Amino acid sequence: QVQLVESGGGLVQPGGSLRLSCAASGSGFSINVMGWYRQAPGKKRELVAVISSGGSTNYIDSAKGRFTISRDNAKNTVYLQMTSLEPEDTAVYYCYAHYVATGYWGQGTQVTVSS
């Protein structure tokens, strides 16, 4: 069983930055894929960015050039550095981990971009 604990959400003005962190525990070895999804009110949950244990990344188009996903395999921790935030980025952000053919989710952290 893998537990994911997110931190780093909050309120930020348009154009600002935030860094989300997600620490995984309970896995016996490195988690293959970790990533971030988000869900805005009234919308479906969508993939924001993912990263493999080897460092390969993939981003939603709206995040390219603004967000950077990274991970520390030794700590089983994934990060999402978000810059140039826009009101459209407002959502609950969920950490995701794929481990031994099972997907795990964090509890979510709220990101609000507003002036």
C-alpha positions in Angstrom: 0.0 0.0 0.0 1.3 3.4 -1.0 0.5 6.6 0.8 0.9 10.0 -0.9 1.0 13.2 1.0 0.9 16.5 -0.9 1.9 19.9 0.2 2.5 23.4 -1.2 -0.9 24.5 -2.5 -2.4 27.9 -1.6 -3.6 31.3 -3.0 -1.4 33.1 -5.4 -1.9 36.1 -7.7 -1.9 35.7 -11.5 1.7 35.5 -12.8 2.9 34.1 -9.5 4.5 30.8 -8.7 3.9 27.8 -6.5 5.8 24.5 -5.8 3.8 21.4 -5.0 5.4 18.4 -3.3 4.2 14.8 -2.9 6.0 12.3 -0.7 5.2 8.6 -1.2 5.6 6.0 1.5 4.9 2.3 1.8 6.6 1.1 -1.4 9.4 -1.4 -1.2 11.3 0.0 -4.2 11.2 3.0 -6.5 7.8 3.9 -8.0 7.8 3.8 -11.8 5.5 6.7 -12.7 4.5 9.7 -10.6 2.6 12.6 -11.6 0.1 15.4 -11.0 -3.6 15.7 -12.1 -6.0 18.5 -11.4 -9.7 19.0 -11.2 -11.4 22.3 -11.4 -15.0 22.8 -10.2 -17.4 21.3 -12.7 -14.7 19.8 -14.8 -13.2 16.3 -15.2 -9.9 15.4 -13.6 -7.1 16.0 -16.1 -3.5 15.0 -16.3 -1.1 17.9 -15.8 2.3 16.2 -15.9 4.0 12.8 -15.3 7.5 11.7 -14.8 9.0 8.2 -15.0 11.7 6.9 -12.6 14.1 7.4 -15.5 13.2 11.1 -15.8 11.0 11.0 -18.9 8.3 13.7 -18.7 5.0 14.5 -20.3 2.9 17.6 -19.9 -0.6 18.9 -20.8 -0.2 21.5 -23.5 -1.3 24.3 -21.3 1.5 23.5 -18.8 4.3 23.3 -21.3 6.8 26.1 -20.7 5.3 27.1 -17.4 5.3 24.0 -15.2 8.2 21.7 -14.4 7.8 18.2 -12.9 10.8 16.6 -11.2 11.4 13.9 -8.7 13.8 12.6 -6.1 13.9 8.8 -6.5 15.8 8.3 -3.2 13.0 10.1 -1.4 10.1 8.8 -3.6 9.1 12.5 -3.8 7.7 14.3 -6.9 7.5 18.1 -7.3 5.6 20.4 -9.6 7.1 23.8 -10.0 4.4 26.1 -11.4 5.2 29.6 -12.8 3.2 32.2 -14.7 0.1 30.9 -13.0 -3.3 31.9 -14.5 -6.8 31.9 -13.0 -7.5 28.9 -15.3 -4.9 26.9 -13.3 -7.2 27.1 -10.2 -8.1 23.5 -9.2 -7.5 20.8 -6.7 -4.2 19.2 -7.6 -3.8 15.5 -7.0 -0.6 13.5 -6.8 -0.6 10.2 -8.6 1.7 7.1 -8.4 1.7 4.0 -10.4 3.2 1.1 -8.5 2.9 -2.7 -9.1 0.0 -2.4 -11.6 -2.0 -0.2 -9.2 -2.7 3.5 -9.2 -2.6 5.6 -6.0 -3.9 9.1 -5.3 -3.1 11.7 -2.8 -5.8 13.6 -0.9 -5.4 16.7 -3.1 -4.2 20.2 -2.5 -6.0 23.4 -3.5 -4.4 25.9 -5.8 -6.2 29.2 -6.3 -5.0 31.8 -8.7 -6.8 35.1 -8.1 -6.1 38.8 -7.6 
